[in-house]
Amino acid sequence: MSIQDLGSIGELIAAIATVATLIYLATQIRQNTKAVQSSNFSTWIDAVHGINHIHLEIADFLEDALNAKRELTPDEFWRFHIHQAQMGYSFESVFLFHLNGTVDDEYFQSRMRSARKSYSYPGSRKWWDEWAQHLYDQRFIEYVESDLV
């Protein structure tokens, strides 16, 4: 076997090793991406559970605010504002997760049905009209205004 033959065999082995390394790295990157996405989604779920817990504590007030049954005091308005902003952030997160492929279509649609219901209340709609432009990603605002309200 000549030096040239050994060199060719060496190049073949190097090429095979390079392809194997690239396949391994691609697999590792895919696994890491899924882990990061799962962690982000888990954080989002925890935030929603926190919001739901607050709903139990302020149910009567929230009923009045969402349905615009009465004029809110300044303190009540800011409580409602914080509530609405947090709910909007949770919907916006699902929207952005869906854009980057973290959330599948079925789950996205279920959360947007919830958003549609939330924004259908008169008090919620009034709040959205006044505050959305100041708080949310423009793509999310456009989606909500074209599809949800």
C-alpha positions in Angstrom: 0.0 0.0 0.0 1.5 3.3 -1.0 1.6 6.6 0.9 -1.0 7.9 -1.5 -3.4 5.0 -0.7 -2.9 5.6 3.1 -3.6 9.3 2.6 -6.8 8.5 0.7 -7.9 6.1 3.5 -7.1 8.8 6.1 -9.2 11.4 4.2 -12.1 8.9 4.0 -11.9 8.2 7.8 -11.7 12.0 8.5 -14.8 12.6 6.3 -16.8 9.8 8.0 -15.7 11.2 11.4 -16.8 14.7 10.4 -20.2 13.5 9.3 -20.7 11.5 12.5 -19.7 14.5 14.5 -22.2 16.8 12.7 -25.0 14.3 13.2 -24.1 14.0 16.9 -24.0 17.8 17.3 -27.3 18.2 15.4 -28.9 15.7 17.8 -27.5 17.5 20.8 -28.7 20.9 19.6 -32.2 19.5 19.0 -32.4 18.0 22.4 -31.1 21.2 24.1 -33.7 23.3 22.1 -36.5 21.1 23.3 -35.3 21.3 26.9 -35.1 25.1 26.7 -38.6 25.3 25.1 -40.0 23.0 27.8 -38.5 25.1 30.5 -39.9 28.3 29.0 -43.3 26.6 28.7 -43.2 25.4 32.3 -42.4 28.9 33.5 -45.4 30.2 31.6 -47.7 27.6 33.1 -46.5 28.5 36.6 -47.4 32.2 35.8 -50.9 31.3 34.6 -51.5 29.2 37.8 -50.5 32.2 39.8 -53.0 34.4 37.9 -55.7 31.8 38.4 -55.1 31.7 42.1 -55.5 35.5 42.3 -58.8 35.1 40.4 -60.2 33.2 43.3 -59.3 36.0 45.7 -60.8 38.8 43.6 -63.7 37.1 41.8 -66.4 39.6 42.9 -64.3 42.6 42.0 -63.3 41.1 38.7 -66.9 40.4 37.8 -67.7 44.1 38.2 -64.6 45.3 36.4 -64.8 42.9 33.4 -68.5 43.7 32.9 -68.0 47.4 33.5 -70.9 47.3 36.0 -69.7 50.4 37.9 -67.0 53.0 37.8 -63.9 51.7 39.4 -62.1 53.6 42.1 -58.5 54.6 41.3 -57.2 51.7 43.5 -59.5 49.2 41.9 -58.6 50.5 38.4 -54.9 49.8 39.0 -55.6 46.4 40.5 -57.7 45.6 37.3 -54.9 47.1 35.1 -52.3 44.8 36.7 -54.6 41.8 36.3 -55.4 42.6 32.7 -51.7 43.3 31.9 -50.7 39.9 33.4 -53.4 38.0 31.5 -52.4 39.8 28.3 -48.7 38.8 28.9 -49.7 35.2 29.3 -51.7 35.3 26.1 -48.9 37.1 24.3 -46.4 34.5 25.6 -48.4 31.7 24.0 -48.6 33.7 20.8 -44.9 34.2 20.7 -44.2 30.6 21.7 -46.4 29.6 18.8 -44.5 31.8 16.4 -41.2 30.2 17.3 -42.7 26.6 17.2 -42.6 25.9 20.9 -46.4 25.6 21.1 -48.4 23.4 18.7 -51.4 24.7 16.8 -54.0 22.9 18.9 -52.8 24.3 22.2 -52.4 27.7 20.7 -56.0 27.7 19.4 -57.3 26.6 22.8 -55.5 29.5 24.6 -56.7 32.0 21.9 -60.3 30.8 22.5 -59.7 31.8 26.2 -58.2 35.1 25.1 -61.2 35.7 22.8 -63.5 35.1 25.7 -61.5 37.3 28.0 -61.4 40.2 25.6 -65.1 39.9 24.9 -66.1 41.5 28.2 -66.8 45.3 28.0 -64.4 46.3 30.7 -61.7 44.1 29.3 -62.2 45.5 25.8 -62.1 49.1 27.1 -58.9 48.4 28.9 -57.3 46.7 25.8 -58.2 49.8 23.6 -56.5 52.1 26.1 -53.4 50.1 27.1 -52.4 47.4 24.6 -50.3 49.7 22.4 -48.2 50.5 25.5 -47.6 47.0 26.7 -47.5 44.4 24.0 -45.6 43.3 20.9 -47.1 44.8 17.8 -47.5 41.4 16.1 -49.6 40.2 19.1 -51.7 43.4 19.0 -52.4 42.9 15.3 -53.3 39.3 15.8 -55.7 40.1 18.7 -57.3 43.0 16.8 -57.8 41.0 13.6 -58.7 37.7 15.0 -60.0 38.0 18.6 -61.9 41.2 19.0 
